[in-house]
Amino acid sequence: MTIRLHAQPYDLAATGFYFETLDEYQSKAAKLRNDYGERVEEFEIQFIDGDRIECDLAQAIGINQADLGQYFDAVDSWDVHDKTVVILAVGECGYRFEASTQPSDFDMDIYHVETMRELAEQFVDEGLFGDIPERLQFYIDYDAIARDLAVDYSEAEVAGTRLICRAA
């Protein structure tokens, strides 16, 4: 699916335009004039249509004129996991998105579970708390473990998928 964005001028005497590529944006922006014939230079970039992951990425990084090229590069070259890492790191954990930002800049633990309780159950099943005899497994308080995990882990939604993450 292609991405469709809109450049909304801050100049009230000008009309914005839709675009799908960086080249198209640059070409249209260079030609745009307001009602008085003056060149329009500043735009708000709005995400209009595309896959949910690209929408979430645009929202997380706060897409603007300065990072538009990097956004298009990320959409074309990063896989879903890389986009998810950046969305969570920047959008949920407070990291900054800069001109040189790459997914490998962030050390994120991502779990594809819907709740902290499911994460607690997964950790117990994986042996994080050591070997627990089968006769004692029914007495484990998964809700208490989930509350403790909530101190270091966050629940998030990326492209319609619920995740649990932690910036390591």
Disulfide bonds with the S-S distance in Angstrom:
none
